[in-house]
């Protein structure tokens, strides 16, 4: 919407992957709230370049000057399982993750520390395998925190 820079997030929103301005074939740059406030002190119109999330809203800067669509890829919040017939939103190949976790919690509740640690370790191993299998590897965001592997040496080394 032209002139509007705050947009409500979907009800099932969990985490954003990226926001794309398809018309210009550009990905908007995510910034934190402080950086957004420093960069966007006044309402300016133009093609959006950055975004931030605040409470249940997506904020864009500059504010759009046209009604071009933006594509937001995001992770959905899974539904809460309450009935016996509810099915988790998880690939069936990884349903053992739920079993491993439940067993770890059950043995911990019974004060069987050795069995709880075994099942917790198995859960973590299976969870890491799941994360590796489903990770979207074609992501061009940096995997390094700024300044951690810089060219300057520290501590006199």
C-alpha positions as CSV (number, residue, x, y, z in Angstrom):
1,X,0.0,0.0,0.0
2,X,1.6,3.3,-1.0
3,X,2.6,5.4,2.0
4,X,2.2,2.6,4.5
5,X,5.3,1.1,6.0
6,X,3.8,-1.1,8.8
7,X,2.2,-4.4,7.9
8,X,0.6,-7.0,10.1
9,X,2.3,-10.4,10.2
10,X,0.3,-13.6,9.4
11,X,-1.4,-15.2,12.4
12,X,0.7,-18.4,12.0
13,X,4.0,-16.5,11.7
14,X,7.0,-18.0,13.6
15,X,10.2,-16.8,11.9
16,X,11.0,-14.9,8.6
17,X,13.4,-16.4,6.0
18,X,13.5,-13.5,3.6
19,X,11.5,-10.7,2.0
20,X,11.9,-10.1,-1.7
21,X,10.8,-7.2,-3.9
22,X,10.1,-9.3,-7.0
23,X,9.6,-6.4,-9.4
24,X,13.2,-5.3,-8.9
25,X,14.5,-8.8,-8.2
26,X,16.1,-7.8,-4.9
27,X,16.1,-9.2,-1.4
28,X,15.3,-6.7,1.3
29,X,18.1,-6.5,4.0
30,X,17.0,-7.4,7.5
31,X,18.0,-5.0,10.3
32,X,17.3,-4.9,14.0
33,X,15.0,-2.3,15.5
34,X,17.8,0.0,16.6
35,X,19.4,0.0,13.2
36,X,16.0,0.6,11.6
37,X,15.4,3.6,13.8
38,X,18.8,5.1,13.0
39,X,18.4,4.5,9.2
40,X,14.8,5.4,8.9
41,X,14.2,8.5,11.0
42,X,11.7,10.1,8.6
43,X,9.0,8.7,6.5
44,X,10.4,8.5,3.0
45,X,8.7,6.9,-0.1
46,X,10.5,4.6,-2.6
47,X,11.2,1.0,-3.3
48,X,11.8,-0.8,0.1
49,X,15.4,-1.7,0.8
50,X,15.4,-2.8,4.5
51,X,12.9,-4.3,6.9
52,X,12.6,-5.1,10.6
53,X,10.1,-7.0,12.7
54,X,8.4,-5.3,15.7
55,X,5.9,-7.2,17.8
56,X,3.5,-8.6,15.2
57,X,4.4,-6.2,12.4
58,X,6.7,-6.0,9.4
59,X,8.2,-2.5,9.0
60,X,9.7,-1.4,5.6
61,X,12.0,1.4,4.7
62,X,11.6,3.4,2.6
63,X,7.8,3.2,2.7
64,X,6.5,1.8,-0.6
65,X,5.5,4.5,-3.1
66,X,3.5,1.9,-5.3
67,X,1.4,-1.1,-4.7
68,X,4.0,-3.6,-6.0
69,X,3.8,-7.0,-4.2
70,X,6.5,-8.2,-1.9
71,X,7.2,-11.9,-1.3
72,X,7.8,-12.9,2.3
73,X,9.0,-16.4,3.0
74,X,8.5,-17.5,6.6
75,X,8.2,-20.5,8.9
76,X,4.8,-21.3,10.2
77,X,4.0,-21.9,13.8
78,X,2.9,-25.5,14.1
79,X,-0.5,-26.2,15.6
80,X,-0.7,-27.3,19.2
81,X,-1.4,-31.0,19.6
82,X,-4.4,-31.5,22.0
83,X,-6.5,-34.4,20.8
84,X,-5.5,-38.0,20.3
85,X,-6.2,-37.7,16.6
86,X,-4.0,-34.6,16.1
87,X,-1.1,-35.3,13.7
88,X,2.2,-33.3,14.2
89,X,3.4,-31.2,11.3
90,X,6.6,-33.2,10.9
91,X,7.9,-35.4,8.1
92,X,7.0,-39.0,9.0
93,X,10.6,-40.0,8.4
94,X,11.5,-38.1,11.5
95,X,8.6,-39.0,13.9
96,X,11.2,-40.8,16.1
97,X,12.3,-37.3,17.2
98,X,9.0,-37.0,19.2
99,X,9.5,-40.4,20.7
100,X,13.1,-39.8,21.7
101,X,12.2,-36.5,23.3
102,X,9.2,-38.0,25.2
103,X,11.3,-40.9,26.5
104,X,14.0,-38.6,27.7
105,X,11.4,-36.5,29.6
106,X,9.7,-39.6,31.0
107,X,12.9,-41.1,32.3
108,X,13.9,-37.8,33.8
109,X,10.6,-37.5,35.6
110,X,11.2,-40.9,37.1
111,X,14.7,-39.9,38.2
112,X,16.3,-42.5,36.0
113,X,19.2,-40.2,35.1
114,X,21.2,-42.7,33.0
115,X,18.2,-43.6,30.8
116,X,17.2,-40.0,30.5
117,X,20.7,-39.0,29.4
118,X,20.8,-41.8,26.8
119,X,17.5,-40.8,25.3
120,X,18.4,-37.1,25.4
121,X,21.7,-37.8,23.6
122,X,19.8,-39.9,21.0
123,X,17.2,-37.1,20.6
124,X,20.0,-34.5,20.0
125,X,21.8,-36.7,17.5
126,X,18.6,-37.4,15.6
127,X,17.6,-33.7,15.8
128,X,21.0,-32.6,14.3
129,X,20.5,-35.2,11.5
130,X,17.1,-33.8,10.8
131,X,18.3,-30.2,10.8
132,X,21.1,-31.2,8.3
133,X,18.7,-33.0,6.1
134,X,16.1,-30.2,5.8
135,X,18.4,-27.2,5.9
136,X,18.0,-25.0,2.8
137,X,21.6,-24.8,1.7
138,X,21.1,-22.2,-1.0
139,X,21.1,-19.2,1.3
140,X,23.5,-16.3,0.7
141,X,23.3,-14.8,4.2
142,X,26.6,-14.6,6.1
143,X,27.2,-17.5,8.5
144,X,29.9,-15.5,10.4
145,X,29.3,-12.9,13.0
146,X,30.9,-9.7,12.1
147,X,34.3,-9.2,13.6
148,X,34.9,-12.8,14.8
149,X,37.4,-13.7,12.1
150,X,38.6,-10.3,11.1
151,X,42.1,-9.6,9.7
152,X,43.4,-7.9,12.9
153,X,45.0,-10.1,15.5
154,X,44.2,-9.7,19.1
155,X,46.0,-10.2,22.5
156,X,49.5,-9.6,21.0
157,X,49.4,-12.7,18.8
